[in-house]
Amino acid sequence: MKEKEIKKEEKMLLDGRVNNIGIQVSGVISTASYENWKPGFSMTVDAEGLTTEQVRELMMQAKAELKHQFNLEKNNCKAEVIAEKFNNIGFTAKNGLNHVWVTSVLSYDIVWRVPEFELTQYGSRGTIGHEMAHDYVKKLMAFQLMTPEEQKKKPIKWMNPDEVESLKDHVAILKNGSLGMHWNDLSVKEFMEEHGKLITKPKIEVTVWNTKHLYTGRADMFSFWDGKYSVVDYKCGATDNDFRQLAAYAVCEEGVEQMVKCPIGPTSNKSGFMKPKISTNIKGEFKAFIRKRMQFKKEFGI
């Protein structure tokens, strides 16, 4: 609206001849199937009885809200297109805004050279391993509250995946799979029985959100590990020194001091288990994650 028109509108407001004002925001979303789509949002502001200054403030608020709605629509459209095109990229919405998964940010450009049917078997064994570890921690916390006499009578009993309804599909995949995998191949029992005593006050499978960088993920566990508040991750495969994923989770939880990777995969160690990998470099690893997040945004525009 031109300056002269604004002054005219203001005069009409003061004269009581304008009771409401219409505001509209529109634009073009140039993403894949939405290439030529031009969404628009509008609202009417009730100006009756308001001063010119109050109307101006109300109009600014209304315009900001419409721009916010447009940006939400832009975010959601792009997320939908990306998720349809790339099966290794996922989003979850919070308050109407899609947040990309941490694992998607870190793996979207990885070329897997393992057949899909084999990846499925590795994935199922990993899921079972994680559930066994979570179940043990829960039972351990209850066990530690018992008296010595009670502990002798009720020792911790390990989960049998064959008897868990929620794992039946994963159990079937392993039993019928071409790789001959089994959850007993994992070192989860040996590792947890050795290191479980270091865990106190656990919070299991915690979903985290970062609204600034628009990502989300699910941490295996936040707990005190040997007295230090930690983000903990179970690894059923190879365990490297890349802590970016854990750093992305750590900054979403107040007070985290360190990141702990628990290798519970197969091992040839005589002890039957591997040592955990621990890092306190949350700041450095998070910076590395953000660089990857910016690459993702440059690649996909979200």
Order of alpha helices (4+ residues) and beta strands (2+ residues): alpha-beta-beta-alpha-beta-beta-alpha-alpha-alpha-alpha-alpha-beta-beta-beta-alpha-beta-beta-alpha
